[in-house]
Amino acid sequence: MTTPRFYLGTHKPGWLWNPAADFPLFVSRRALSACRTLHPATHAWALDSGGFTELSTFGTWRTRPTEYVEAVARYDREIGRLDWAAPQDWMCEPAIIHGGGPGGFPGTGLSVGEHQRRTVANFLELGELWAAESDRPSPFVPVLQGWTMGDYADCADMYEAAGVRLAEQRVVGLGSVCRRQNTVRIGAIVGMFAGELPVHGFGVKTQGLAVYGAQLTSADSLAWSLDARRSDPLPGHAHKSCSNCLEYASQWRADLLDQVDTASARPDFETKAA
């Protein structure tokens, strides 16, 4: 087992061109769209499409695929070092489909199957649109969506039926996992594809990375910011909390990867992660 490539999530896009953030970052298009000026990146990064926020706010995608592709092409030109970009996928959490909850989500009112169909169709459309914007290979990666283990298998079949060879992709995102509470269930879903596909875990929890992180090709997490909000600032830091603090984020990342390394070195790791 190996340590996955870990992208630290941040809502501070300026870290992309800050040499002190010398590790891969995961940045949302929604955060980048607020930047008037972009600069060349000093390190690799991946782009989050901001899908959960858009679907939970509006119950549909309001950002047109052409608009999204134009934005990603600009980031690729002006920032550079973009490893890959998430598509405009459709999450399958019950709150997204049915609405409700503390945030008063409107809900899409669609089935899991329709969310999967739209996710696959969008990946194909973004790839077609990219050719009109850039001569470089398309940065968009497929994402498996679903809620049950059978759902994810069905979604993989949809991609294959559409001619997308998942095993040949740079990464294959595993969607609708970051807000799940059941680490064992997520681990079982990861185990379905580990070794066959280069799986990326979106928003994986700290405990989850320690349990099944070594089975992932890559993962991202913004959990450090919430952790900092609940903790005292680092010694010598004048701000109220370190929720936007690069030093705190860097230390949190190093501690997390140490945990993953320690867990994957256990003799019983493969049994516990299976």
C-alpha positions in Angstrom: 0.0 0.0 0.0 1.1 3.6 -0.7 0.1 7.0 0.6 -2.4 8.6 -1.7 -1.7 11.9 -3.4 -3.3 14.3 -1.0 -4.8 17.6 -2.1 -5.4 20.0 0.7 -8.7 21.8 0.3 -8.7 25.6 0.6 -11.1 28.5 0.0 -8.0 30.7 -0.3 -7.1 30.5 -4.0 -4.1 32.8 -3.5 -2.3 29.8 -1.9 -2.0 28.5 -5.5 0.8 31.0 -6.2 2.1 31.2 -2.6 5.5 29.3 -2.6 4.9 28.5 1.1 2.0 26.2 0.2 4.4 23.6 -1.3 1.9 20.8 -1.7 -1.1 19.9 -3.9 -4.2 22.0 -3.3 -7.9 21.5 -4.1 -9.6 24.7 -5.0 -13.3 25.4 -5.9 -14.2 27.2 -9.0 -16.5 29.3 -6.9 -13.5 30.6 -4.9 -11.5 31.2 -8.1 -14.3 33.1 -9.8 -13.9 35.8 -7.2 -10.3 36.4 -8.1 -9.8 39.5 -10.4 -6.2 38.6 -11.2 -4.7 35.1 -11.6 -1.0 34.2 -11.2 1.0 31.2 -12.2 0.8 28.4 -9.7 3.9 27.4 -7.7 2.7 23.8 -7.3 0.1 21.3 -8.6 -3.6 21.5 -7.9 -7.0 20.1 -8.8 -10.3 22.0 -9.4 -13.6 21.4 -7.6 -16.6 22.3 -9.7 -18.5 23.6 -6.7 -21.4 21.2 -7.5 -22.7 20.5 -4.0 -23.1 24.2 -3.3 -24.8 24.8 -6.7 -27.2 21.9 -6.5 -28.1 22.5 -2.8 -28.7 26.2 -3.5 -30.7 26.0 -6.7 -31.7 22.3 -7.1 -30.0 22.3 -10.5 -26.9 23.4 -12.3 -27.2 27.1 -13.3 -23.6 27.3 -14.6 -23.7 26.3 -18.3 -21.2 23.7 -19.5 -19.8 26.2 -22.0 -19.3 28.7 -19.2 -17.5 26.1 -17.0 -15.2 25.0 -19.8 -14.3 28.5 -20.6 -13.4 29.2 -17.0 -11.3 26.0 -16.7 -9.5 26.8 -19.9 -8.6 30.2 -18.5 -7.3 28.6 -15.3 -5.2 26.1 -17.3 -3.7 29.0 -19.3 -3.1 31.6 -16.6 -2.5 29.5 -13.5 -1.2 26.3 -15.0 -0.1 23.1 -13.2 -3.7 21.9 -13.2 -3.7 18.1 -12.6 -7.4 17.7 -13.3 -10.8 19.2 -13.0 -14.0 17.7 -11.6 -17.0 17.7 -14.0 -20.4 19.2 -13.2 -21.6 16.0 -11.6 -24.8 15.4 -9.8 -24.4 14.3 -6.2 -26.8 11.6 -4.9 -27.1 12.5 -1.2 -30.7 12.3 -0.1 -30.6 16.0 0.9 -29.7 16.9 -2.7 -32.4 14.8 -4.2 -35.2 15.3 -1.8 -34.3 18.6 -0.2 -35.0 19.7 3.3 -32.5 19.6 6.1 -31.2 22.5 8.2 -30.2 24.4 5.1 -33.6 24.1 3.5 -32.2 22.6 0.3 -34.8 22.7 -2.5 -33.9 19.2 -3.8 -33.7 18.2 -7.5 -36.7 15.8 -7.3 -34.9 13.5 -9.6 -33.9 9.8 -9.2 -30.5 8.5 -8.4 -30.4 7.0 -11.9 -31.2 10.3 -13.5 -28.4 12.0 -11.5 -26.0 9.3 -12.8 -27.2 9.7 -16.4 -26.6 13.5 -16.2 -23.2 13.0 -14.6 -22.0 10.7 -17.4 -23.5 13.0 -20.1 -21.8 16.1 -18.6 -18.4 14.4 -18.6 -18.8 13.5 -22.2 -20.1 17.0 -23.1 -17.2 18.8 -21.3 -14.7 16.7 -23.2 -16.3 17.7 -26.5 -16.4 21.4 -25.6 -12.8 21.4 -24.4 -11.5 20.8 -27.9 -12.9 24.2 -29.0 -11.0 26.0 -26.1 -7.6 24.3 -26.0 -5.2 22.0 -27.8 -4.2 20.5 -24.5 -5.8 17.2 -23.3 -9.1 17.6 -21.6 -8.5 18.0 -17.8 -12.0 16.7 -16.8 -12.2 13.3 -15.0 -15.2 11.0 -14.6 -17.0 10.8 -11.3 -18.9 7.8 -10.0 -22.1 8.8 -8.4 -24.6 6.8 -6.3 -25.7 6.0 -2.8 -25.7 2.2 -2.5 -22.9 -0.1 -3.5 -25.1 -1.3 -6.4 -25.6 2.3 -7.5 -21.9 2.9 -7.9 -21.5 -0.3 -9.9 -24.4 0.8 -12.1 -22.7 4.2 -12.7 -19.5 2.5 -13.7 -21.4 0.4 -16.2 -23.0 3.6 -17.6 -19.5 5.1 -18.3 -18.3 1.9 -20.0 -21.4 1.7 -22.1 -20.7 5.3 -23.2 -17.2 4.2 -24.3 -15.4 5.7 -21.3 -12.7 3.2 -20.2 -12.5 4.1 -16.5 -9.3 2.1 -15.8 -7.5 4.3 -18.4 -8.4 7.6 -16.7 -5.9 9.6 -14.6 -8.3 9.5 -11.7 -11.9 8.4 -11.2 -13.8 10.4 -8.6 -15.9 8.8 -6.0 -18.8 11.1 -5.4 -21.4 11.5 -2.6 -19.1 10.3 0.2 -17.9 13.5 1.9 -21.1 14.0 4.0 -21.6 10.3 4.8 -21.0 9.5 8.5 -20.4 5.7 8.0 -16.7 5.2 7.5 -17.1 1.5 7.1 -19.6 1.8 4.3 -17.4 4.3 2.5 -14.5 1.9 2.9 -16.6 -0.9 1.4 -17.4 1.3 -1.7 -13.7 2.2 -2.1 -12.9 -1.5 -1.8 -15.2 -2.3 -4.8 -12.9 -0.3 -7.1 -9.5 -0.3 -5.4 -6.9 -2.0 -7.5 -9.0 -1.7 -10.6 -9.5 2.0 -10.9 -7.4 5.0 -9.8 -10.0 6.2 -7.3 -10.0 9.8 -5.9 -12.0 10.3 -2.6 -13.7 13.7 -2.5 -13.8 15.3 1.0 -12.7 12.2 2.8 -12.8 12.4 6.6 -9.7 12.2 8.7 -10.8 8.8 10.2 -11.6 7.5 6.7 -8.2 8.3 5.4 -6.6 6.5 8.3 -8.8 3.4 7.6 -8.8 3.1 3.8 -6.7 6.0 2.5 -3.9 3.8 1.2 -6.4 2.2 -1.2 -7.0 5.5 -2.9 -4.9 7.0 -5.7 -5.7 10.5 -4.3 -8.0 12.3 -1.9 -8.8 15.8 -0.8 -10.1 17.3 2.4 -10.9 20.8 3.8 -11.5 19.4 7.3 -8.5 21.3 8.7 -10.4 24.6 8.5 -13.3 23.3 10.7 -10.8 21.7 13.0 -9.0 25.1 13.4 -12.3 26.9 14.0 -12.9 24.6 17.0 -9.4 25.0 18.3 -7.2 27.8 19.8 -4.9 29.6 17.4 -1.4 28.4 17.1 1.0 30.0 19.7 2.0 33.4 18.5 -0.9 33.8 16.1 -2.9 37.0 16.7 -6.0 36.0 14.7 -9.1 34.7 16.4 -8.8 31.3 14.8 -6.5 29.6 12.3 -9.3 28.6 10.0 -7.6 30.5 7.1 -4.1 30.0 8.3 -1.5 28.3 6.0 0.8 27.3 8.9 -2.1 25.5 10.7 -3.1 23.8 7.4 0.4 22.7 6.7 0.8 21.2 10.1 -2.6 19.5 9.9 -1.7 18.0 6.6 1.6 16.6 7.8 -0.1 15.1 10.9 -2.8 13.5 8.7 -0.4 11.9 6.3 1.6 10.5 9.2 -1.6 8.9 10.5 -2.2 7.3 7.0 1.3 6.0 6.9 1.1 4.5 10.3 -2.3 2.9 9.7 -1.2 1.4 6.3 1.9 -0.1 8.0 -0.1 -2.2 10.4 0.1 -5.9 9.6 -3.7 -6.2 9.8 -4.4 -3.1 7.6 -5.6 -5.0 4.5 -8.0 -7.0 6.6 -9.4 -4.0 8.4 -9.7 -1.9 5.2 -11.4 -4.7 3.3 
